[in-house]
Amino acid sequence: MNIKEAGHLLAGIITKCEAEYIEAHLEESEASHLTYRGKDLESVDKTGAVGGNVRVLVNGGWSFVSFNNLEDLETKVKQAIEQAKFVSGGEAKILQYPPIVDKTKAEIRQNPVNIPLKEKKQILDEYNQVIWEVPKLQTSVIGYADGYRKYIYMNSVGSYIEQERADVTLRVGAIATEKGEVQQAGISLGSRGEFSAIKGLHNQIRDMAQNAVKMLSAPQAKGGEYTVVLDPILAGVFVHEAFGHLSEADHVYENPQLRELMTMGKTFAGKQLNIVDGAAVPGLRGSYKYDDEGIPAQKTYLIKEGVLTGRLHSRETAARMKEKLSGNARAVSYRFPPIVRMTNTYIEPGKTSFKEMIADIKEGIYVKNWYGGTTSMEMFTFSAGEAYMIRNGQIAEMLRPVVLTGNVFSTLKNIDAIGNDLDMNEGGGCGKAGQSPLPVSNGSPHIRIQRCLIGGK
Amino acid sequence: MEEILELARKFAEEAEVYTVSTEEAPVHFEANRLKAIQSKQSTSVSLRLIKNGKLGYAAASGEIDARKLVDIAVETSEFGMPAQFSFPSERNFPQVNILDPEVETVSIGEMIELGQKLIDPVLKSTEGILCDAGVSRDSVTLSVANTRGGQAQYKKTTFGMGVSGTLVRDTDMLFVGDGQESCHPLRDTKALTDIVLHQLELARNTAGVTSGQMPVIFTPDGVVSAFLPALMSAFNGKTVLLGASPLDKRLGETVFDKRFSLFDDPTLDFAPNSRPCDDEGTVSRRTALVEKGTVKNFLYDLQTAGQAKKQSTGNGSRGRGGLMSPAPSAWIVSPGETAFEDMVKDIKEGLLIEQLMGAEQGNVLGGDFSGNVLLGYKIENGKITGRVKNTMVSGNVYQILKDLAGIGKETKWIGGGVCAPALYCANLSVASK
């Protein structure tokens, strides 16, 4: 049985059941991966998966059953309803939405999974060659992945949405060593299924590899507070980690103190700051037409002119907080229930050029690129892949990569310049509640932050 | 499974089929209340084959079409790495106890009760705290068979529970929590909640820190968050093979403090990461990685061992997508001789760190780390005086572990993957604002 046949069966079953609300997902996916470690192609694989889930809301609590055989769907629905009886007295509820029946396409020229392995290998071989031409390079790591997913969402009020999406990601890393010292540099990028996005990166990859070597002789930053300028990639990570997660309503709705802290209309930053999240922004890795609860995608201003104006919601959090749906309920696969997630998150461009931004900095740090970032709501840390001193308005010597940390609220207030050069980074994958990696994009123009804490000697 | 193996044999010299079926039943509490009950079932099959001396791979979950699986594996083998090993023909494995049928008899009702017992004392202790809790029972059935006659199959049960609390006051947030895992059912909620209550007690006051060099104690949880990312990459045979491990070429050298020993051990009875064999059917064994400060071994799977001209240590693990690579089973850091209280007493001004955030983001390979103290306390004149905030700790794992001021004599399991004592470092760089 394929998911189409199973879908029609399942829709018939759930619309007949007695429960407050039932929704179901079915999914068919395929993927391919190519990994290089060192000079050789280390592994190539192709995988396929089929599966689904049923989620039931009863007595204010959720029951969830996931499976990966499509037989005997009725028993699975029954199991979910039975199991739900254990949950009682909870406060879960959802916002209803008029039923939608629709079909969307992946909108790509070619399914990336079907591109011959030979063609993928050819491009990656070239990139690896570029890295290995750089002296003092110890090794390289390349990870390419693509995927294609067909999925069906349905619920007990009659929605039936068939969607398709494709995804391509590439991560390239170079590792340089000298006298027991190890330094690494990397880039990561991706696209919503368009394979051409990973072509023609030779120069970028050469620069990256050369940077890994240069870092070997770079000094470590002295720990402390600095005026810091972030490039669009790192600023994008910052906005995702530091503010995006805090805008996810599931972190806020059960927490009275946090709710108060995140009251709409509160001023968080200077007038020049606008932060957006939205799957309706087209063509990016976080774009889609409907979220995994069948809600149409939107574009939400989280911060407008420095003031908190929006939040990311699922049906449940919107109902609980009595706010508007935003279409942000997403699941990485059928094995998980949808939860509130970001999509495409970015700081809107301002008017300052990069040159103006660094012109009056006597001593500061310019941070570029990223290794990663995590947040614990109030505190965040993110790692720059590259760092340079700024001295007297000029980019000066290279530093070892640095980690930046701070309190979200004071850091947002300390953003005092926003560049005119918005750039989106599509190489990221977001993790939350065991669901990882979720395709997202984030971006920003260059931004300047006063008094940012940098770890170091 | 037999069918796939038979079919693969027609197209390739060697083949291996790996299947894993899991059943998970987590119960989840959010914001002090029962929130969701889940049950998850999944089965997946991976096929690895050697054709013309090269490795091919395919995997599927859900509907398994043997022919398609073989075709894909044959297609990928065209680009595959030359296989540097033969599949093991082992059929007999040591007895490692990892199945307790009682786990599967724990009812959802009992699990809900346990969750409530995890939350209640924490809730009662601190006004305004929000607790999440989880109780889960899982079982996994795994089998691996190859065309050289090797065959292994086992079933494992695991039971886990955890509780966490979040306390928000103005823009200040405090996170506490702990968890436990076993192959047996767990019932002692008090052991866990006592730890959390103690964290809350210590965090009641806030203490200021001045930037500079100072002594730092890492609790077992702190050891995991600060040191483990670097060590796990350095002892991975693959990192070593690529020359990217700082421990490469230092086998047999005393790189660490003479009191520091580290083992990879998948043979401990009822430990959640234990197993009779690894994911490619190699017999499980205890591997010394560091013994009394000396680097003894690295972790290998078959292919990496073949390339490095070593033996597999039984650490073949199927990661995401099912591809094989060496990975730790459970890491055991040997206890030392210093009582935790004595470490604290020894410090005039320093820190005690339970959770460091972001240490895995730095230059992991080189061992440099720099993390924000998510949960940590100030020590003054031999006493813990309060929680520290807005504080970053930086250092180098290898420099720290070369010269420790002390190793704790008590150890603690963190999740199912690490058992470690507290480590006492004489001098670390701390930045605070």
Interface residues (C-beta under 8 A of the other chain):
Chain A: M1 A31 H33 L34 T35 R37 G38 D40 L41 E42 S43 V44 D45 K46 T47 G48 A49 V50 G51 G61 W62 S63 F64 V65 S66 F67 N68 N69 L70 Q79 Q83 A84 F86 V87 G89 G90 E91 A92 L117 K118 K121 Q138 T139 I175 T177 G180 E181 V182 Q183 Q184 Q220 G223 G224 E225 E254 N255 P256 Q257 L258 L261 R335 P337 Y371 G372 G373 T374 S376 M377 E378 M379 T381 F382 S383 R400 P401 V402 V403 T405 G406 N407 F409 R451 L453 I454 G455 G456 K457
Chain B: E30 A31 R33 L34 K35 A36 I37 Q38 S39 K40 Q41 S42 T43 S44 L55 G56 Y57 A58 A59 A60 S61 G62 E63 K68 I72 E75 T76 E78 F79 G80 M81 I108 G109 I112 G128 L130 T166 V168 R169 D170 T171 D172 M173 F175 S211 K238 L241 L242 G243 A244 P246 G321 G322 L323 M324 M357 G358 E360 Q361 G362 N363 L365 G366 G367 D368 S370 G371 N372 L374 N390 M392 V393 S394 S429 A431 K433
